[in-house]
Amino acid sequence: MARTAFDTGFLVKYLAGHSRAKQLFAKASLDNPILPSPVYFELESLVLRGKISKEKWLKFKEIMEELAEFYPLDKQACIQAAKLRHTFGLSSVDAMIVGIAIVSNCRLLLTTDRASLASRLRYSELGIKIKVVE
């Protein structure tokens, strides 16, 4: 199964109604997608700061509970994240998100982060494709 993981920026675009993000989200929903715990943390923070409406967030959480697996930062993901941070110079949060995606057998990570994730991991052989949605 070709699982998909979501990055925070991608889900922010989806919640804002971005057409390409909505299209990719619908396609990913068929692949038993995952929601990495750092993404959940960042989205909760954006709600608290008023960047995402509480109503949208509550509705979105209901959808995600039915469709995606919440994946915590476990020991295996921590080890993978530390290697990613060290090897590629990713931020801690990005490394955790990618590390979780890798250990949960995702083959695709949907993101808006061209500068860090896409450019730094472009030629890596990690077994995961980084797809940037603009």
N, C-alpha and C positions, 0 to 999 in steps of 0.2 A: 504494500500500500504506500502510495506517495503522499505522506502527510505534509501539511502546511502549517507554518508558524506565522504569527502576526507580530510585527514591531509596532511600537506606540504610534509613530507618525502615520503609518498606514491606517490604523484604526481611527485616528483623529480625522483623517481625510474621509474615511468611510462615514463616520458620524456626521461630518459636515455635508454629506450628500454627493461627494465627488463621484462622477459616473463610472470612471474606470475602476476606482476602488470598490464600488458597489458590485460591479461585474465580476471582479476577481474574488471578492468575498463570497459571492454566490457560488462560484466554481469551487472555491476552497471548502465550502460547507459540506461538500460531498466526500471530502477526503479525511474525515475524522481529524479536524484541525486542533491545534493546541494554542492555549493562551499562556505564555510564560508569566510566572509570578511578578517579575520586575515590570512587565507591561501593565499588569493589573495595578500595581503600585503607582506607576506614573499616571495612569488614567484617573485613579482615585485622587491623586494630587491635583490634577487639572480640574476636576470637579470642585474640589475644595477652593481652588483659586478662582473659580467662576469662568474658566475657559471652555468648559463643557457643561451644558445644562444638566441639572439633577434629573429632570424628567427623561431626557435622552439617555442618560447613563443608566437609570433604572430599567428602562425598556431594553437597552442593549444588554445589560447583565442577564435579563431573562432569556434573551435569544442565545447568548453565549453558554448559559447553563445547559440548554438543551442540545446545543450543537458542538461545542468544543470542550476539550479536556483541559482543565486548569492544571498546569504543570509547575510544581514548586521547585525552588532552588535546592536540590538535594546534594548529597556529598559528591556523587558522580558529576553532576552539572557544575559544581564548584571547581572541581579539578579541571574539567574541560575549559571553563571560563578563565581560570588562572593562566592556562596555557595560551589561550587566545589573546588575553591581555598582554602577556609577555611577548609572544611571537609577533603579533600584528599591531600592537599599540592601541588597541581599542579602549574606549572608556570602560569603566567597570560595569556599568549598566548594559552597554552594548555587548560586552563579552559574556555577561550572564544570560542575556536573551539568546545569543547565538549558541552558547554552551548548552542551554536547555533544549534548544531546537535540535542540536546534534544528538544529544543523548536520548531524546524522545523519538529518534528516527525520522525526523522531518527531512524532506528532500528539497523544500522550498521555504524561503523566508520572504514575506512581503514587507517592504519597507519604503520609506521616502528618503532614506539616508544615503544619498549618493556619495557624499564627501567622505564619510568614515567607513561605513559597512561595505558598500559596493566597491569603492576604490581599493580599500585595504585587503579585501578578501577575494578580489577578482580572479587571481591566478592561484589561489590556494586549492589544495586537493582535500577538502574537508568533507566532501560528499553532500554538500548542501548548496543549492543555487540561491543567490541573492537577487531578487527581482525588485527593481526600483519603480515605483509608481509616481509619476510626476503630475 
